[in-house]
Amino acid sequence: MNRTERLVLTVAVLASFVAFLDGTVVNVALPAISEEIGGGLAVQQWTVDAYLITLGALILVAGSLSDLLGRVAILRIGLIGFALTSVAIAIAMDPVTLIVARALQGVAGALLVPSSLALITSTFRGQAQGRAIGVWTSLTSVAMIAGPLIGGLFVDLLSWRFVFLINIVPIAVTLWLLVKLGVRNERRPGAKVDYLGAALCTLGLGGPVFALIEEPNLGFGHPAIWLPFVLGILAFAAFLWRQATAREPMMPLDLFRVRNFWAGNIATALIYAALSLSSFVLVVWLQEGAGLPATLAGLALIPTTIILILLSSRIGALAGRIGPRLFMTVGPIVAGIGALMQQLVSEDFDYWTQALPGIAVFGLGIAITVSPLTSAILGSIEAERSGIASAVNNAVSRVAGLLVIAMLGLIVGDTLDLEGLRRALAISALLLIGGGLVSFAGIRNPPRTLVPGVDAEPAPVSR
């Protein structure tokens, strides 16, 4: 890589690191948050989902905003907004303030990851893109180690409030590197933002999520439950209609005519729903059910991240050579087996024999999956539309996590006990295996390109 490519990759890693770091520290802090400000499981769900609602809805707007204001400007705004909302969360004194601040943080987060991946996909192509995405995956995975470990230490030794301030340093470094990179902030003349579409998408996600989270308290027959649910479904249907008819849709539906794009996004929805569900229930149960301190609960999932870091770049490079289909089929199924193995946990909890084997197998499956999945989806779309393709794929993954966390009450009941944990892990396994089967049926490997000095030239065809 030349200097510009190295700086682009560094900026992309750090900007994504900020968003991923926040996601990893939140789950570790949830029991402490609900213990201090109250609200039980519902507040824990809203702490996660308030962020995901705005993130999932507004990720799609990020592409239009990038055209209107410039990609570099949007990345800067996202970084600064993320820092300010992190401080607001850290000083929140009641559930409402916390949840509102989390929703605003989702707005800022919506500007980060798609812009970061778009920088990579617009700079690297072919096998170099697969390697770059593999490096991006492995390095951003450091957040999965740093988040639970540092977050757990802060929860145990200081307060949950400090865990939301962890990302201030990487934000400052990324802003400095953006200046050093010196990339021109290009705008597209005549670009517009679909504000109505953004509002419809937000309402379409927010209404059903509100209903699913609050349904265990009020029952579906209550107007405060079924009315937001129905109105949300109608709003989301209106959003899809607008995207099909708008001159400049923020989610171009024609992207889904590309086979690897639609198949990859279905697999993404299933796999990331499983990831969100399993990580949420396991970290919370380890604290509330097994009685582990937050630090040890965070450390419990580190084997998955270590495996991801060690293998992602290698898997990404290999998938760039032989195609992503095999990895996207085998990886989720292996991860699903790992989720089933984690059901060995019992009231007489022993991490080394009951949890670690399943967590390690789960991590192996995820490492096999993530880089090929991202590369297959983004590599199927032309470079000039890589930004919106990245935004759609990120929106799919976030919305999948949003919906499965909103359904947590239906899955585990009012409290997360051992039986609820096992049901959630079983559902995670089914989702992962489903993701593997969808990949097998839907993903097609792109034509293989020869690597000079590695692959033999094809023999001449006799006539």
N, C-alpha and C positions, 0 to 999 in steps of 0.2 A: 504494500500500500504506500502511496505517496503521502505527503504531509496533509493535504486537504482531506484525503480519504480517512486518515487516522483521526483527524480532528472531528470529522463528521461522525465517525463511529463512536468516539469518546462522548461527544455531545448527546448523541442518541442514547447511549447507555446511561449516562447520568440523569438525563431528563426522565427516562422511563424508570430509573432506579427510585426516583422520588415518589412516583405513583405506586410502584410495587412495594416500597418500604412501608408506606402508609397502610397498604392492605395487610401486610404481615403483622404489624404491631397492633392493629385494631382487635383481631381475634384474641390475642393474649390479654389485652386490657379489658375485655368485655365484662368478666365477672366483677372486677374492681369498680368499673364504671357503674354497673347496676347496683352494687352494694353501697356506693357513696351517694348516688343521686336517685336511686330507687327505680321502680318500673319493671323489674324482673326480665323475663324472656322477651317481652314486647320491646322494651327499650334496647335490649341487645340486638334484636332484629332491625329496629329502626336506625341504630347507630351504623349498621352496615348498609342498609337499603336506602337511606336518605342520600347517601353518597352515590350509590349505584343508579338511582333513578335519574338524577341530573347528568351523571356521567354517561349513562347509556343513551339518553335522549340527545344530549348536546354533542357527543362525539361526532354525530353526523353533520352538525353545523360547522364543525371545525374546518372541514374542507372548504366550505364556502367562505368562511372568515379568512382562511389562508389566502384565497384568491383576492378577497377584498382588501385586506390589510397587509398581506405578505406572510409567508411561512415563518420567517425568523421573528417577526413582530408578534405573531400569535404565540410562538413558543415562549417569548419573554413575558407576555401577559400571563400566560398559564403558570409560569414559574413564580412570578411575583404574587399572583392571586393565591397560589397554593401556600406560599409562606404566610400570608396575612390570615388566611382562614385556619391554618394550623395553630396560630397564636390564639385565635378566637375560640377554637375548640379547647385549648389548654386552660383557658380561664372561665369556661362555661360553668355555671353554678346550678343549673336545673336542666331537666331532659329537653325542654322545648328549645332552649338556647343551643344546646349541644347538637340537636338534630338539625336545626336551621343552619348552623355553621357547617355541619357535615354536608348538607345539601349544596351550600355555596362552594365548599371544597370540591365537590363533584363537578361543578361548572369549570373550575380551574383545571381539574384533572382531565377533563374532556379535551383540553387543548394540548396535552403533553404527549401521550403515547402514540396517537396517530401521526402527529407531526414528526416524532422521533423515528418511527418506522418508515415514514415517507422519505425522510432524509437518506436512509439506507437504500431503499428500493430505487430511488432516483439517482443514486451515486454508483451503486453496484448492480451488475446484471450477470446472468448465467451462474456458473459454479461459484464465482466470486461472491455473488449475492447469498448463495446458500451458506458459504463460510462466514460471511459477515453477520448473517442472521444467527448462525450458531454461536459466534462470539458474543453477539448482543444478548442472546438467551442465557449463556453461561455466566456472563458478567452481571447482568441484571438479577440473576439468581442469587448473587451475594446478598441482595436485600432480604431474601428469604432466610438467610442465616443471621444477618445483622439485626433484622427486625425483631424476631422472637427472642433472641438472646439479650440484646440491649433493652428491648421493651420489657421483657420479664424482669431484668435487674432493676429497671426504674420502678416498675410496679411494686416489687418486693421491698426495695430499699428507700424509694422516694415516694412517688405518686404516679398514678396512671396518666396524669396531666403532662408529665415530662415526655412521654413516649411520642406525643404529637409534635414535639419540637426537634426530633431527631433529624428531620429532613432539611432543616435550615442550612446546614453546612453544604450538602450537595447542591442545593439550589443556588447558593452564592457562587460555588465553583463553576456551575454550568453557565450562569449568566456571564461570568468572566470569560469563559471559553468561547461563548458566542461572539463576544467582541473580538477576541483573538482570531477566530475563524474568518471573519470579514466577508461572509457571504452576502451578496446583494439581496435586499429585501424586495423581491419582485412582486408586483401586483398585476392582476389581470384586469385590463380596462373593461368597464361595464359589468363587473361582477356584482351579484346581488345575494342577499341572505334571505332565506325562506323563513321568516319569523313565524308565520302562521303554521308552517309545517313543524317547526321546533315546538311550538305550543301544543299542537295536537299530539305530537309524539310524547311529550312530557305528561300530558293529561292521560294519554292512552296507557302509559306505564304506571303512573302514580295511582290512578283509580283502582285497578285490580290489586296492586300491591297493598294499598291501604286496606282493602277489603280482606285480603288473605291474612294479613298480620293481625287485624282486629277481630276477625271472625270468631276465634275461640272465646273472646270476651263477650260478644254481643249476639252471636248466632247469625246465620246467613239470612234469616227472615227479617232482621232489623233493617229499616230503611237506610240507616247510616252505613250498612254493609252492602246490600244488594244494589242500591242506587249508584254509589261510586263505581262498583264493579261493572254494571251495565253501561254507564256513561263512559267509563274508560275504554271498554271494548268498542263502543261506537266511535270514540275519538280516535282510536288506533286504526279502525277501518277507514275513517276519513283521512287520516294521515297517509295510508297506503294509496287511496284514491288520488290524493293530491300529488303524490310522487309519480303516479302513472300519467298524470295530465299536465303537470307543471312544465314550463319551458326549460327551466334549469333546476331539476329536483336535487335535493341534498342527498338523497339515496337513489341513484339511478337504477331502476329495476332491471334495465337491460344487462347489468352486470351478472345477474343471476341466469342469463342464458349461457354463460360459460360453464361448462360441466364441472371443472375442478373448483370453481368459485362456489357454486351452489352446494355441491356435495361436501366441500371442505367446510362451509359454514354450518351445515347441518351437523357434521362431526364436531365442529367447534362448540356448538350449543350443548350437545350431549356431554362432551368431555369437560368443559368448563363448569357446567352445572354440577357435575360430580366432584370436581376439584373444590368448588366453593362449599358444597354441602359437607364433604368429608373433613376438610380442614376446620370449618366452623365447629362442627359437633365434637371432633376429637379434642381440640384445644380447650374448649369450654368444659367438656366432661372430665378431662384430666385434672382440672382444677376443682370443679364442683362435685364430681363423683369420686375420683380417685384420691382427692385431697392433696394433689401436688401443688407446690408454689408456682407462681407464674413463670419464674425462670426455668424451672425444670419442664413445665408444660411446653414452653417455647423450644427448649432444647430437644424435646422428644421427636419433633418433626425434622430435625436437621439432617438425618441420614438421607432423606429424599432430596434435599437441596444439594448435598455434597455429590450425590450420584449425578444429579442434573448438571452441575458445574463440570464434573469430570468428563461427561459423555456428550454434552450438547454440541460442542463445536465439531467433534469427530463425526457424530451422527449427521449433523448438518452437511458436512463436506461429502460424506458417503451418499446421502440422499440426493445431493446435487449431481452425483455421477450416475447412480443406478435408478433414481426416481423415488418419489415419496410413498408410493402406494403400499409397499411391503411394510414400511415402518409405521405408517398410519393405521395399518390393520393389526399388526402384532402388538404395538405399543399399548394402545388402550385396553386390549384384552389382558395383557400382562398386568397392567395397573388395576384392572377389575379383579383379578385374582388376588392381588395384594390387598385390596379393600375387603374382600371376603375373609382373608386371613386375619385381618385386624379384629374380626368378631370373636377372636379367642379371648379378648379382655373379659375379666370377671371382677366381682366385688373384691376378691382377694387379689389385688392387682400386682402384677410383676412385669415391669417394662421389658426386660431382656428376653423373656420367653413368650410373652403374650402379644406385645405390640411391635417390637423391633423387626421381627422377620417380615411381617406384613407391610410395615412401613418401607422396608428396604426393597421388597418386590414392587410395591406401588411406585417408589421413586424410579426404579429401573424402567418401568413401563412409561412413566411420564417423560423420562429422558429420551426414550426412543421416539416419542410422539411429537414433542413440541416444535423442534426446529423444522422437521419435514412438513408439519401441518402449516406453519406460517409460510414457509417457502412455496408450498403447493398452491396456496390461495393467492398470495401476492404475485407469484411468478406467472400466474395464468392471465394476468391483466397487464395491458400495455403500460409502459413507464409513465406516460403523461397522466394516467388515471390511478397511479399507485397510491396517492394520498387518500382519495375517496374509498378505494378498495380497502386500504388499511383501516380507515375510519369505520366502515361497515363491519369488517371482521371484528374489530375491537368492541363495537356496539353489540354485536351478537354475543360475544363472550361475557360482557358485563351484564346484559339483560338476562342471559341464562343464569348467572349467579344471583341476580336480583330476584328472579321469580322463584328459584329453589329455596332461597333464604326466607322469602315471604311465605312459602308453603311449609315452613319448618313446624309450625304449630299443628298442622294436619299430619305431619310425619311422626313427630315425637310426642305430641300432647302438650300439656301446660308446662311441664318441667322436663329437662333433659336427663332422664335416668338411664340405667344400663340397657333396658329393653329398647328405649328410644334411640340410643346410640347404635345398637345393632340394626334396627330398622333403617336408620339413615345410611349406615355403611352398606347394607344390602342394596338399597336404591342406588347409591353411588356406583356400586359394582355393575348393576344392570345398565346404568347410563353409559359407563365406560365401554362395556362390551358392545352396546348398541353403537357407540361411536366407531369402534373398530369394524363392525359389520357394514356400516354405512360407507366407510372409507374403502373397504374391499369392493363393494358394489359400485361405488360412484367415482372414485378417483382413478385417473388415467395418468400414466407416466408420460412426461413430454419426450419428444424425440431426443435420443442421446447424442451428445456432441463428443467428438473424439478429442482426447487430450494428447498433444504431441509428446512423443517419447514414452508414453504410457500405454496407449491403445494402439493396436496394430491397424494399419490401413486396410480397408476392405479389399478383398481380391477382385480383380477385374471380372466383369460379367462377360462370359463367352457369348458370341452371337452365332 
